[in-house]
């Protein structure tokens, strides 16, 4: 890639407050919890951390609240090799929050407050446009305001910065935005949301990929969970690239880890196939550990894992 192979990530930051209890409280009931943890999350932050730990030179465009948890998250991002100069602190707003109850059966009930994430407006994008202009690639998700994702994509396209979109959570998108995307990385549900094609087989994945190519997207990666990834380049025959078999503890942030590691490998000049394999390795390590960002591997761990695979 041109420029100096920098990565810009635009996206969300959340503090996940997780309370484990025997059963969900009924209205008016107080239940004594068994375990309480606070973990850092949000798709944007997870992907930024995954890229930073994998070795990318990365600038993160995001918004934090003017609170203690925001300060802790900013410090953690810096330790994870993420440049936070374009992470704004929003006065009078809390950092984005996910309140998660987990019952004895492992089911969860979640409430989310966007908080400072809502302040990631097109004006905020414009203030930090230099981070996009200086980058070789821009990685985004859909937990940020859509008009801001579109504004960033237009900026990137105008300055030859490659646009990678992880269209999660599943959201209907205008063709105007899709036409600005160079690489898209939906899972099966998100691919169906964008194309109307249910992805239950390799043939379905191929048809969904063709539908996305028809909207102007050159490279499509449809993540298929345990079955791996369907990789399709416009004008070429697609292929399924299997992942690695590991004993999973939880799959939180596996997709985010894949995305951050994949684009890091591409920025280093790896082929699409090798970049997918590198990202598979990072995600395989992540699912063997609990939590979102705590599960994300460092570069040395990914390299060691791949060496062991031969």
DAPEZI-V843574 format. One line per field, one symbol per residue. ss: DSSP state (a for helix, b for strand, c for the rest). A space follows every 50 residues. Layout:
BEGIN
ss->???
END
This chain:
BEGIN
ss->cccccbbbbbcccbbbbbbbccccccccccccccbbbbbbbcaaaaaaaa aaaaccbbbbbbbbbccaaaaaaaaaaaaccbbcccbbbbcccccbbbbb bbcccccbbbbbbcaaaaaccaaaaaacaaaaacccbbbbcccccaaaaa aaaaaaaacccbbbbcccccccccaaaaccccbbccbaaaaaaaaccccc caaaaaaaaaaaacccccbbbbbcaaacbbbbbcccccbbbccccccccc cccaaaaaaaaaaaaaaccccaaaaaaaaaaaaaaaccccccaaacccaa aaaaaaaaac
END
